[in-house]
Each structure stands twice: as structure tokens, then as C-alpha cells.
């Protein structure tokens, strides 16, 4: 496997009974790329992400992170190699404050969680403050998460993923459930927060306006296969992508 690429998947196959969720998936992603995974529900995007993060194992094929095979590793082991993930439904504690959520996340990464309360240290609080500032959440630090609007909850979930200083960040539908008027400001904040970081970002997204504006590359899935892999303008104009993903069945002009 080439050391030029942070993430490499070669010949991945995965079936659930008669359902083929991944068929000969080959993907190579360089450090620093921002890649969007698109496709209808059941196309294979989530299966691919779950294989990368160790929640399921491929039936065949190999996944390498930084040159190291991670096929048989647990999610915890893969996290320790620098892979972080946010979820479509934010995985946060609604009855804790924003800062308490940050400290819990940091304590988990550092294996110093005592019962349900994180061990508070000056260094951990300073790191939490720095991440919250990047995500423009520093003024919300003392608010209960249950009081936050949807966009801020999404930002906090991504901020929590960043506490472990990952090199690969996976975002699962970051704008899902966010009001239309909030989605672009929220994504602007996310991308600004991630800029300047030695970070590769993969995000699953159904909003093609978000895909076009914020990613360098689009990988389109359909029925467990990759049907396009290119820059957004080319991938989104692909006839199969228009037919099976975006629902645009109009004629494709040269």
C-alpha cells in the first residue's frame, strides 16, 4: 500500500444475507482531502464508513490507515489511531453543560474518566476552551446541551470528535436536522474550525448544495458500488449519479 495516501480501501466486499452492501470498493484518499460520500439510502455509504471505523468487518478486501491494516481492529483501537466520527443524531449528554460534555470527551480519550464525572485539570479545560473557540461555542460553555438549537448541537458533536486530535474525521450528515437558514453558516463554521489542521475529512451528505460548496471530491455509491469518483462538478454531472442519486433524469449535455 502506498504511503502517499492516508486511507486506502482495496477490494472491499460486504454482504448481509442476500443484500450486497459493498462490492469491490476501491478508494484511496490523500491527507488533507475533503471528500463527500453521496448516494441514496441503502447505497453503501454507511457500510463503508462502518468498515473504516471497525463497527463491521469486510467479508474480503483490506483497509489501510497510514499504511497499517485495520481490518480486524475494534472501534476503540481505530479511534486511538486517529479516526474520529460524528453522527447524524448528535451523541451528546443533554443534561450536562457544553463544557462538561467537552471534558467528558477529553477524559475518555485520555482514559481518566472517574465514574460519570471527568477529572478536571487546568490543561484539559484550556484544551476544551480552545476547541470551543474554534467552533464559536465558547459563549455557550455553561449552557445545558438540552437548551441548544439544532445547529449548535451539531457543532458541539463535531467539536467533541475533535478532542482526540484526529487525522481522519468522518461526519455523518452534518446538516441533517439543521434549519435551512442555519446550514451554510454552520458548515462555514465547521470548515473554518477544521482549516489549518492536519486533517482528512469524509462526510456523508444528501444536500448537493453542501456537497458542491464544501468538498474537493465526490464519491457516489449505488447498490454497494462506486459509480463516480471525481471533483464535484464532474461527479454530479455523471449520468448515473443524476439518475440514481440526485434524481435528475434530464438530458446530460456535453
C-alpha positions as CSV (number, residue, x, y, z in Angstrom):
1,X,0.0,0.0,0.0
2,X,1.3,3.4,-1.0
3,X,2.3,5.8,1.9
4,X,1.1,8.7,-0.3
5,X,-2.4,8.0,0.9
6,X,-3.8,8.3,4.4
7,X,-6.7,5.9,3.8
8,X,-6.8,3.1,1.3
9,X,-9.6,0.5,0.8
10,X,-8.9,-2.3,-1.7
11,X,-11.3,-4.8,-3.0
12,X,-13.8,-4.4,-0.1
13,X,-16.9,-6.7,-0.2
14,X,-19.6,-7.0,2.4
15,X,-23.0,-8.8,2.2
16,X,-25.8,-9.1,4.7
17,X,-27.5,-12.3,3.6
18,X,-28.7,-11.7,0.0
19,X,-28.1,-8.0,0.3
20,X,-24.8,-6.8,-1.2
21,X,-23.8,-3.7,0.7
22,X,-20.3,-3.3,-0.7
23,X,-19.0,-4.7,-4.0
24,X,-15.3,-4.4,-4.9
25,X,-14.9,-1.0,-3.3
26,X,-11.5,0.6,-4.1
27,X,-10.8,4.1,-2.6
28,X,-7.6,6.0,-1.9
29,X,-7.7,9.3,0.0
30,X,-4.8,11.6,0.5
31,X,-4.1,13.5,3.7
32,X,-5.9,16.8,3.8
33,X,-8.6,15.9,1.3
34,X,-12.3,16.8,1.9
35,X,-14.3,14.1,0.4
36,X,-18.1,13.7,0.3
37,X,-19.8,10.3,0.1
38,X,-23.2,10.5,-1.6
39,X,-25.9,8.0,-2.5
40,X,-29.5,7.2,-1.8
41,X,-30.4,5.3,1.4
42,X,-29.0,1.8,1.2
43,X,-26.4,2.6,-1.4
44,X,-23.5,1.5,0.7
45,X,-22.2,4.8,2.2
46,X,-22.8,3.8,5.8
47,X,-21.5,0.3,5.3
48,X,-18.2,1.8,4.0
49,X,-18.0,4.2,7.0
50,X,-18.8,1.4,9.4
51,X,-16.0,-0.7,7.9
52,X,-13.5,2.1,8.2
53,X,-14.4,2.7,11.9
54,X,-14.4,-1.0,12.9
55,X,-18.1,-1.4,13.6
56,X,-18.4,-4.1,10.9
57,X,-15.6,-6.1,9.2
58,X,-15.5,-6.6,5.4
59,X,-16.0,-10.1,4.1
60,X,-13.0,-9.6,1.9
61,X,-10.5,-6.9,1.0
62,X,-8.3,-4.6,3.0
63,X,-8.4,-1.3,4.7
64,X,-5.2,0.6,5.5
65,X,-4.8,3.7,7.6
66,X,-1.5,5.4,7.3
67,X,-0.1,2.1,5.9
68,X,-1.4,0.0,8.7
69,X,-4.1,-2.7,8.1
70,X,-7.1,-2.0,10.4
71,X,-9.5,-4.8,9.1
72,X,-9.7,-6.7,12.4
73,X,-9.3,-3.8,14.8
74,X,-12.1,-2.7,17.2
75,X,-13.6,0.7,17.0
76,X,-11.7,1.7,20.1
77,X,-8.4,0.7,18.6
78,X,-9.1,2.5,15.4
79,X,-10.1,5.6,17.3
80,X,-6.7,5.5,19.0
81,X,-5.0,5.5,15.6
82,X,-6.6,8.9,14.9
83,X,-10.1,8.3,13.5
84,X,-13.0,10.3,14.8
85,X,-16.6,10.3,13.9
86,X,-19.7,12.4,14.5
87,X,-23.2,11.1,14.0
88,X,-26.4,12.1,12.2
89,X,-28.0,12.2,15.7
90,X,-25.5,14.0,17.9
91,X,-24.1,11.7,20.6
92,X,-24.1,14.2,23.5
93,X,-25.3,14.4,27.1
94,X,-28.3,16.8,27.1
95,X,-28.3,17.2,30.9
96,X,-24.7,18.3,31.1
97,X,-23.3,21.6,30.1
98,X,-21.3,22.2,26.9
99,X,-18.1,22.4,28.8
100,X,-18.9,19.2,30.8
101,X,-19.5,17.4,27.5
102,X,-16.1,18.5,26.3
103,X,-14.4,17.4,29.5
104,X,-16.1,14.0,29.3
105,X,-14.9,13.5,25.7
106,X,-11.4,14.5,26.6
107,X,-11.3,12.2,29.6
108,X,-12.5,9.3,27.5
109,X,-9.7,9.9,25.1
110,X,-7.2,10.1,27.9
111,X,-8.6,7.2,29.9
112,X,-9.1,9.3,33.0
113,X,-12.9,9.2,33.4
114,X,-13.9,8.8,37.0
115,X,-17.4,7.4,37.4
116,X,-19.6,9.9,35.4
117,X,-17.5,13.0,36.2
118,X,-14.4,13.8,34.2
119,X,-11.3,14.6,36.1
120,X,-10.9,18.4,35.7
121,X,-7.4,19.7,35.1
122,X,-6.3,23.1,34.0
123,X,-4.7,21.7,30.9
124,X,-7.9,19.8,29.9
125,X,-10.1,22.9,30.4
126,X,-7.7,25.0,28.3
127,X,-7.8,22.5,25.5
128,X,-11.6,22.4,25.7
129,X,-11.8,26.2,25.6
130,X,-9.6,26.2,22.5
131,X,-11.8,23.8,20.6
132,X,-15.0,25.6,21.7
133,X,-13.5,28.9,20.5
134,X,-12.7,27.4,17.1
135,X,-16.3,26.2,16.8
136,X,-17.7,29.5,18.1
137,X,-19.2,27.8,21.1
138,X,-17.2,29.5,23.8
139,X,-20.1,31.7,24.9
140,X,-22.3,28.7,25.3
141,X,-19.8,26.8,27.6
142,X,-22.1,26.9,30.7
143,X,-25.4,26.2,28.9
144,X,-27.1,22.8,29.2
145,X,-26.9,21.0,25.9
146,X,-30.7,20.4,26.1
147,X,-31.1,24.2,25.7
148,X,-29.1,24.5,22.5
149,X,-30.7,24.8,19.0
150,X,-30.1,22.0,16.5
151,X,-27.2,23.7,14.6
152,X,-25.2,24.3,17.8
153,X,-25.8,20.7,18.9
154,X,-24.3,19.5,15.6
155,X,-21.3,21.9,16.1
156,X,-20.8,20.5,19.6
157,X,-20.9,16.9,18.4
158,X,-18.2,17.7,15.8
159,X,-16.2,19.6,18.4
160,X,-16.3,16.5,20.7
161,X,-14.9,14.4,17.9
162,X,-12.0,16.8,17.6
163,X,-10.9,16.5,21.2
164,X,-8.8,13.5,20.3
165,X,-6.9,15.5,17.6
166,X,-7.8,13.0,14.9
167,X,-6.1,12.8,11.5
168,X,-9.3,11.3,9.8
169,X,-12.7,12.9,10.7
170,X,-15.9,11.2,9.5
171,X,-19.1,13.4,9.5
172,X,-22.4,11.6,9.1
173,X,-24.9,14.0,7.5
174,X,-23.7,17.1,9.4
175,X,-26.6,19.3,8.1
176,X,-29.4,16.8,8.8
177,X,-32.0,18.3,11.1
178,X,-30.5,21.8,10.8
179,X,-32.8,24.6,9.7
180,X,-32.3,25.7,6.1
181,X,-31.1,29.2,7.1
182,X,-28.6,27.6,9.6
183,X,-26.9,25.0,7.3
184,X,-24.5,27.2,5.4
185,X,-23.4,29.3,8.4
186,X,-22.9,26.1,10.4
187,X,-20.8,24.5,7.6
188,X,-18.8,27.7,7.3
189,X,-18.0,27.5,11.0
190,X,-17.1,23.8,10.7
191,X,-14.8,24.3,7.7
192,X,-13.1,27.3,9.3
193,X,-12.6,25.3,12.5
194,X,-11.0,22.5,10.6
195,X,-8.8,24.7,8.4
196,X,-5.2,24.7,9.2
197,X,-5.5,21.3,10.9
198,X,-3.5,18.2,9.5
199,X,-6.9,16.6,8.9
200,X,-8.6,14.5,6.3
201,X,-12.4,14.9,6.3
202,X,-15.0,12.5,4.9
203,X,-18.7,13.5,5.1
204,X,-21.8,11.7,4.2
205,X,-24.3,14.2,2.8
206,X,-27.6,14.3,1.0
207,X,-27.7,18.0,0.3
208,X,-26.0,18.6,-3.0
209,X,-25.6,22.3,-2.4
210,X,-23.5,21.5,0.7
211,X,-21.5,18.9,-1.3
212,X,-20.8,21.3,-4.2
213,X,-19.6,24.1,-1.9
214,X,-17.5,22.3,0.7
215,X,-15.8,19.2,-0.7
216,X,-12.8,18.7,-3.0
217,X,-14.0,15.4,-4.3
218,X,-17.2,13.3,-4.5
219,X,-17.5,9.6,-4.3
220,X,-21.0,8.4,-5.3
221,X,-22.4,5.0,-4.2
222,X,-25.2,3.0,-5.8
223,X,-26.3,-0.5,-4.8
224,X,-23.0,-1.2,-3.0
225,X,-20.8,0.0,-5.9
226,X,-19.0,3.2,-6.6
227,X,-20.5,4.9,-9.7
228,X,-18.5,8.1,-9.7
229,X,-15.3,9.5,-8.1
230,X,-14.2,12.9,-9.2
231,X,-14.3,16.6,-8.4
232,X,-17.9,17.8,-7.6
233,X,-18.6,19.5,-11.0
234,X,-17.7,16.3,-12.8
235,X,-19.2,13.7,-10.4
236,X,-22.5,15.5,-10.0
237,X,-22.9,15.7,-13.8
238,X,-22.3,12.0,-14.2
239,X,-25.3,10.4,-15.9
240,X,-25.6,7.6,-13.3
241,X,-25.3,10.0,-10.4
242,X,-28.1,12.1,-11.9
243,X,-30.2,9.0,-12.4
244,X,-29.6,7.2,-9.2
245,X,-28.5,9.8,-6.6
246,X,-29.7,13.3,-7.4
247,X,-32.9,12.3,-9.2
248,X,-32.2,14.5,-12.2
249,X,-33.2,12.4,-15.2
250,X,-32.9,15.2,-17.7
251,X,-30.6,15.0,-20.6
252,X,-26.9,15.5,-19.9
253,X,-25.3,18.0,-22.2
254,X,-21.7,17.9,-23.2
